[in-house]
Amino acid sequence: MAIVGRNGTLQSTINIFRIFLILIILAFIALPVVWILSTSLSQRIAMFKLPPKLFSAFIIDNFKYVFTQMSINSWIANSLIISIGTMILSLIIGVPAGYAFSRINFRGKKLLLIMILLTRALPTIVLVMPFRLIMQNFGLLGTRTAVILIDTVYNAAFTFWLMSGIFESIPSDLEDSGRIDGCNPVQAFLYIAVPLSKPGLVTSALFAFIFSWNDFLFALTLTSPDTTTLPLGMLSTYGILQQGWTYMAAMGVIAIFPVILLSLLLQKYYISGLTFGGVK
């Protein structure tokens, strides 16, 4: 009994330590977000107070100024069009490719997978100039289409890699059963494999959206003033005398809001298991 009691006390101590460690990590992650939110709701003079205060009198004047005196609506629209277009194209290309790669065995399969992943491992600066020349030759330089295409190239490799592993986790016997019932290969893919891979689809879509939404270098190189995205718009306001850090913080809050909202809406798909779905 004494041994059991000591083990229980030790386990309780370990659990308390784990909770404490998790709280520290969460605080470390959340502090920048809380700080930028507090700054966006503060007066400009509050930024220069010593010691700095995390919470002060909250106002919404910064957001009013951003929406009335700046072209943020256009920047948001461009970012949304580019991000959604990249997400859709990445799924259209990466999901069927990942499925085919997982179901077909051939010589050099692992080498091909490594070569495809290398496109994702390359620094973005390596791809910028060749793509700029290509888009210029096709007359697409300065358009949203140019950014969507290069973002898709960069994200399709990740989607392909993730989905190929997920499809390999789905038993092929389920598709064979569907073919016995009259499904052709395309129907087996659409009606059996794709629904079972929903967590992977959501993850791939979310990663593609976030990468494209936060993209700076590709947008900086390929867009024009009419197709400026939100990150570039935020940069264009830096250093202007009339605008301060509170306005930058307000735009930062606006920039992270769609990503947080999308993550919360799709959160339920992260916890659904592929094995459970296959067995059911």
N, C-alpha and C positions, 0 to 999 in steps of 0.2 A: 504493500500500500504506500509505503514511503517513497519507493522508486516511482510509482505511478504519479504521486503527488509532485515529486521533483520534475518529472517529465512534463506534467501539465503546466507547472510554473514556468519551465524553460520555453515551452511552446507559446505560452501567453506573452512572454518577454519578446520572443522572436516576432510574433504578430504585431506587437506594439511598435517594435523597431521598423518593421516593414511599412506600417501605416505612417509612421513619422517620416520615413524616407520618401514615400509616395507624395506626402504633403509638401515636402521640400521641393521635389521635382516639379510638381504642379505649380507651386508658387513661382519657381524659376521660369517656367514656361509662360505662365499667365501674366507675370509682372509687366513685360513690354506691352502686351495688349491693353491691360488696365491703364498703363501710363499714357499710351497714345489716345485712348478714349477719354481720359481725364483732361489731357491737353486740348483735345478737340472741343471740349465743353468749357474751357477756361478763357479768361481774358488774356490779351497779348502780354500785358504787364506781369501776369502771374508767372510767365516763363522765366523771368529774371529775378525772382525773389530768392533770397538766401535766408535760411535753408529752404530748399524747394519743398513744395507741398504737393502731395499726390491728389488730395481732394480740396477743392475750393468752391466758390460760388459758381454754379453751372449756368451757362448761357448757350443759346443755339445760334448766336450771331455769326459764328464761323461757318456753319453750314449754309445759312442764308446767303452769305457773301459768296461762297463757292458756287452755289447754284444760280445766283443772279448776275455775278460779275465775271464768270469764267465759262469756258466752253465745255464744262464737265459732262453735260448731257451727250454731246457728240462723242467725247472720249469714251464714255461708258458704252454707248451704242456700238462703236467700232470694236471695243474689246469683247463685247458680248457676241457680235457677229463672228469675229475671228475665233474666239474660244469655242463656241458651239459648232462652227464649221469644222474646226480641227478635231473636236471630239467625235463628230459623226463620221468624218473621213477615216480617222484612226480606227474606229470600230469596224467600218465597212471593209477596210483592208486587213486589219490585224486579226479579227475574229475568224474569218474563213481560212486565212493563211495558217493560223495557229491550229485550227481543227484539222486541216489537211496534213500539217506537219506531224501532229500527234497520231494520226491514223495510218500514215504511209511510212513504211520502213524502206530505206534505201542506203546505199553506201555513201559515206561522207555526211551523214545526217548531223552528227555533232559538230563537225567542222563548219557546216553551213549555219548552224545555230550561232556559233561563235562569231562568224563573219557578220551576221545580221546584228548581233548585239554590239559589235564594234561601231556601227553607225550611231548607236546611242552613247557609246563611251567617248566618242570624239568630242573635243572641245567645240563649243558652238562657233567660236571665232574662225575655226577651220572651214566651216560650211558657208559662212556669210558671203564672202566675195565670189566664189563660184556661183552661188545661187543668185546673187545680185546681177551678175553678167547674164545668166540664163534668163532671168525675168526681164531684164532690159531688152534682150534680143526678141523675146516674145511679146513685148509691149505691155507687160504686167507690172513693171516697176512703179511703185507708188500706190498700188491697189491693195485692198484687203485680201484678194485672192492670192497674191504672192506670199503674204505672211501665213495664210492658211496652208498653202502647199508645203512650205518649208517646215512649219510646225508639225504638219502631218508626217513628213519624212522622219522627223526627230522622235515623234511619239509612237508611230506605227510599230517600230522595232520593239518598244517596251510592251505594247499591247500584244504583239505577236508572241513574245517570250512568255508573258504571263498567261495568256490564254492557251498556249500549247501545253503548259504544265497542268492547267486546270482540266483541259479535255482529256489528258492522259489519266487523270484521277477518276474520270467517269468511266465505268465499265462499258466496254463496247458491246457487251451482251444485250444491253438495253436497246441499242440501235438495231442489233440483229433481230431482236424480238419485234421491233417495229417494222422491219422489212418483211418479216414473215406475215405480219398482219396487212401488208400491202403498201407500206411506205417505200418510196424511192429514196435514193441517197440524199437528195436535197431536202425532202420532207423529214427524214430522220435527223438531219442536221438542224433544221429549223424548229421542229416540234418536240424533239427529245433532248439533243445535246445542248442547244442554246438555253432552254428554260432551266436545265440543271446547272448551267454555268453562270447563273444570274449574279452571284457574288463577285465573280471575276469580271463580268461585264460592267458592273457598277464601279468596281475598283479601277478598271482601265479607263472608263469614261471620266471618273473623277480626277485621276492623275492627268489625263490629257487636257481636261478643262483647266485645272490649276496651273499646269505648265504654260499653256497658251495665255491664260489670263495674266500671269506674272511675267511673261516674256518681255524682255527689254531690248536685247541686242538685235534679234531678228527684226523686231518692229522698228527699231532705230534706223536700221540699214535699208529697209524695204518700203517704208510708208512715206506718205507725203503729208503736208499740213492738213489736208482734208480727211485723211485716214489715220490721224494720230490716235494712239491708244491711251488708256488711262495712265500707265506708268510714264509714258513720254510726256503726257500733259502735266503730270506732277513735276517732272524734271524741268519743264519749260517755265514753271513759276518760281523755281529756286533762284534766289539772288535778286528778285524784284523788290524794290524798296517798300512798296505798298503792302506786300504780302509777307507774313511771318510764319513762324513755326506752327501756330495754332491752325492756320489755314491748311498747311501741309498735313497736320495731324487729322483734320477733318476729312481731307481727301484719302488719307490712309485708312480711316474707319470705313469710308465708302468702298474702298478697294477690297477690304477683307470681308465685308458683309456678304456678298454673293457666295463666296467660298464657304463661309461658315454655314449659311443657310442651306446650301446644297449638301454639305456634309451631314447636317442634322436630318434633312429629309431622306437621305439615302442610308442613314445609319443602320436601320433595321436589316438591311441586306447583308451587312458585314457579319452578322452573327448566325446567319442561316448556313448550315453545313451542307457540303456537297454530298457526303456519304449518306446523311439522313435523307436528303432529297432523292438520291438514287434508290435507297432501300424502300422508301415509301412508294 
